Amino acid sequence: MLKKITFSLLFSFLSFVVFSQNNLKTRKQIAQQIVLLKNDNNSIPLMHLEKNTIAVVGKNGLFNFFEKTLQKYTNISPYYIDDLFENFIKLKELKEFETIIFPITKTEDIFYLQEIKTNNKRIIVVFSKEVLAHLLKNKTTYDVLIFAPNYQQIAQEYTAQLIFGGIEATGKLSQDFSNMYTQNFGLKTPQIRLKYTIPEEVGMNSAYINQKVDAIMKAGINNHAFPGAQLLVAKSNKVIFHKTYGFHTYDSITKVQKNDIYDLASVTKITAALPALMKLTEEKKLTLDQPFSNFWKSWRHKKDKKNLTLREILAHQAGLEPYIVFLSKAMKKGKFKRRFIRKKPSKKFSFKAYDSIYVNKRFQKKMYRIIKRSKVSDIKKYRYSGLSFLIYPKLISEITNMPYRKYLQEEFYKPLGAITMGFTPKTKGFPNDIVPTEKDTFFRKTLTKGWVHDENAALLGGVSGNAGLFATANDLAKLQQMYVQFGSYGGKEYIKKEVFKEFTKIQYPTNKNRRGLGFDKPKIGNDTLSLNKAYPAPEVSATSFGHAGFTGTFVWADPENQLVFIFLSNRVYPTRKNRNLYTLNIRPSLQQVFYKALQKPKH
């Protein structure tokens, strides 16, 4: 019986390997068949996503894979041809878009193209030889023309990726179509953004990865480390793994989906406050080795704080207190103090912590005063503290003359196409589900969902530097890929390479402090440790960096190995006392799978 089972598993594994190899071959063939025929003014890859409004116009239900892939890069507004011509108002709406993308498969679609008279940038994707030949004989105006011989799933996905620079244009025509578009004609464009593909494209084995990851995730769910989770991994600017597991809660009602939005908790530190601090350091509006009190004036007369530098503070070397429970200042005997918290909003009580919980704006100043009066250790050694991250939003706003959250959107998230990345997601109207966190029995007295879990960030209205940021795994991957590339992504430099490298190196190695500036780093000597003693996986490079979040999130970027690792879960459901995520060593174990896969393991 055991031999039969073993043979069955081996047969399944070998079948998966053959399928993956054939899949990779098919993908390469289709990529070569996709041809860029026209690209006026280098219109693609599309740039300036922060201001480039984009619509896609096609047949309803025919281009699902095309639309879904476009949506991975930025916000796309879909319009369907029949609806447009039945509704004149919708037709007029198209004039408001900077770019319109038209996927077509039939000659009759050309008529609709000609009837939509707008001055937008027009990108036509033709999924048929016959339609291409017909189109080239017509006087149809367009800026970009892409040809694919069919509209099967991979062809739809790759043509969409080509538009955003997820894949490079290398294909050439296999036959003549006109005097201009002859055999072997094809324009080229570079890859500038994430590509979505399979592990085999980077030399990894899908069967090995799926087998290992599935087992670890299943064990995590079975042992109640989390009700559900998802994992996204990118290698060499290619997303090669993105898979979901389990449910939002243990009632098994809502399945985890790839586009779910998560509370990132302390991952906020390196994805919100830190990119702003790096940018301002680059612009010399902040300096690492001058007293932080030069910029945060209220510390100038505090003897134990006035000489602390931003470098010491960001590296957790300053001796600041690790954490202050500010909620205890706003409550008494389990009830809210009315001078600080009310059930209804008003001009004074405008910081929304949760439904029917509104905080007095003045409480923010109280938090700053308490931080100012907090003790500083005389012993300068590694001591993790998140207190300064409560201050950074106010400091960044003062320096930039722009609200903190707006600055982040304008400088980073919008240009990256990270649409869901931001604070207070429940107010944004996203169609995505927001994964709940804890059943809070003390503060909110309900299941926390859609609002930040961290109480200190909640008292600031959900907008902070220590916590409060939400995002999907895919949007988080864009920022992390920018980090792997030392500050550049999508043809745009966000942060200068030398500044980024300074922030991501160990600052005080002789003091047994592994930290970078804001970034977490591997343990010193991590590569010599076993998996259960290492942090994170022992195989990560010494140049790698990342951060963990209290809610069960974890991101890690490894420039040396060109790996992005994103693990999202809600391990605090139903209670923060659940520590099985840590005791089972799930995140390093998952991370190790991909480093082992890089070594092409034998089976």
LINDACOR-V665888 format. One record per backbone hydrogen bond with DSSP energy under -1.0 kcal/mol. NH is the residue of the N-H (numbers start at 1). CO is the residue of the C=O. Records with the same first field share a line. If there is no record, write none. Layout:
NH=CO ; CO
//
This chain:
5=1
6=2
7=3
8=4
9=5
10=6
11=7
12=8
13=9
14=10
15=11
16=12
17=13
18=14
19=15
20=16
21=17
22=18
23=19
24=20
25=21
26=22
27=23
28=24
29=25
30=26
31=27
32=28
35=147
37=145
38=145
40=143
42=39
43=40
46=163
51=48
52=48
53=51
55=99
56=77
57=101
58=79
62=59
67=63
68=64
69=65
70=66
71=67
73=70
74=70
77=54
79=56
81=58
84=80
85=81
87=83
91=87
92=88
93=89
95=92
96=93
97=94
99=53
100=121
101=55
102=123
104=125
109=106
110=107
112=108
113=109
114=110
115=111
116=112
117=115
118=116
121=98
123=100
124=144
125=102
126=146
127=104
132=128
133=129
134=130
135=131
136=132
138=135
140=138
143=122
144=122
145=38
146=124
147=35
148=126
156=152
157=153
158=154
159=155
160=156
161=157
162=158
163=159
166=161
169=189
173=185
177=181
178=181
182=180
184=173
185=182
187=36
192=165
193=165
195=237
197=239
201=198
202=199
203=200
204=199
209=205
210=206
211=207
212=208
213=209
214=210
215=211
216=212
217=213
218=214
219=215
220=216
221=217
222=218
223=219
224=221
225=220
229=245
230=568
231=243
232=566
233=241
234=564
235=238
236=562
239=195
240=233
241=233
243=231
245=229
247=227
248=254
252=249
256=246
260=257
261=433
262=471
264=469
267=264
268=265
269=266
272=268
274=269
276=272
277=273
278=274
279=275
280=276
281=277
282=278
283=279
284=281
285=280
286=280
292=308
294=291
295=292
296=292
299=296
300=297
302=299
305=302
306=302
308=305
311=288
313=309
314=310
315=311
316=313
317=312
326=324
328=325
329=326
330=327
332=335
335=332
337=330
340=337
341=337
342=358
346=349
350=348
351=359
353=357
354=357
357=354
358=342
359=351
360=340
361=348
363=360
364=361
366=362
367=363
368=364
369=365
370=366
371=367
372=368
373=369
377=319
381=379
383=316
386=322
390=387
391=388
392=388
395=391
396=392
397=393
398=394
399=395
400=396
401=397
407=403
408=404
409=405
410=406
411=407
412=408
413=408
414=409
416=412
418=413
419=417
422=470
426=450
427=424
428=425
435=261
437=448
439=574
440=438 ; 446
448=438
458=454
459=455
461=458
462=457
470=422
471=262
476=472
477=473
478=474
479=475
480=476
481=477
482=478
483=479
484=480
485=481
486=483
487=482
489=492
490=192
492=489
494=487
495=487
500=496
501=497
502=498
503=499
504=500
507=515
511=508
512=509
513=508
516=519
517=503
518=314 ; 516
520=546
523=535
526=523
528=525
529=526
533=530
534=530
540=537
544=541
545=557
546=520
547=555
549=553
552=549
554=567
555=547
556=565
557=545
558=563
563=558
564=234
565=556
566=232
567=554
568=230
571=551
573=570
578=575
582=579
583=579
584=580
585=582
586=581
589=585
590=586
591=587
592=588
593=589
595=591
596=592
597=593
598=594
600=597
//
